[in-house]
Amino acid sequence: RLPNCVNRDMIDDSATDFCLHMNTKANRNRLIKALFTVKRTRLDLLPFYSRFVGTLDPCLPDIAVELCQWLIRDFRYLVFKKGQTNIESKIKSVRYIGELTKFKLMAKNETLHCLKILLHEFKHHNIEMACQLLETCGRFLFRSADSHLRTKLLLDTMMRKKAALHLDGRQITMIDNAFHYCNPPDVPKASRKIRPPMHEYLRKLLLLDLNHLSVEKVLRQVRKFPWKDPAIK
């Protein structure tokens, strides 16, 4: 049933149903396994599965704890294996960790430690994994008071490594996108032209209100304007 839950209402209903009618130790173990073994091609399910676990967490905290432990073990296995295959599994692993972090189920220190491991050997698949992790929860970590400083230091480390290493254009683009997603550049606010109230009302009539059904009504309003007034001209 879980793979078919593709919106918030469906996943919330499933969480309520599990808590009320299926809450046994055997079912909890089967649930953890089902949550962990989500297909690597179904990345769209990860936010909903994380929401599902977050909904159950107040009354069934052991599910979140065990799932996080499984994911961390899987992450370490994939990274320290040093194989350049199974990139989809690696991306699923880091994005799952990121989604759980946003729901405050995965400890921020654990997530940042995962990022630090990836930055230690910043090459090949580790680059893509680090960027995927940052694009999933980097802004959350950067804007959280208790993790802002450490996240900023890791981002600075990533940008220094980008400048020092010989990377291809695709990798450089990924790194830049991840960095600016976490710490977007300041954009100056566009200044709004101040017009007289009568001008603003005329613009509203012509640009917003006017359509094929309101021609007569708008025309009557426009005719009432003091057209002899130099300010209106």
Number of C-alpha atoms within 10 A of each C-alpha: 7 17 15 9 17 14 11 13 11 16 23 18 13 17 20 15 12 16 16 9 8 13 12 11 9 9 12 17 15 12 17 19 14 14 20 19 9 17 15 17 11 11 16 11 21 23 20 22 24 24 21 23 26 21 19 19 15 10 10 15 14 16 18 21 16 15 22 22 12 14 18 19 11 16 20 13 12 18 18 10 9 11 11 11 10 11 16 14 16 22 23 23 24 27 24 24 28 28 21 27 23 21 16 12 21 22 16 22 14 14 22 19 14 21 23 18 16 22 19 13 13 18 18 13 19 22 21 22 26 27 25 22 26 29 21 24 23 30 20 19 25 19 15 13 9 12 15 15 14 15 24 18 10 16 23 13 14 24 14 11 17 18 10 9 10 11 15 8 9 9 17 16 12 16 23 14 16 23 22 14 17 21 15 11 9 6 6 6 6 6 6 6 5 8 9 9 9 13 13 11 14 17 12 12 19 14 10 9 15 15 12 7 9 11 13 12 12 16 13 10 12 15 9 8 12 12 11 8 8 7 10 12 7
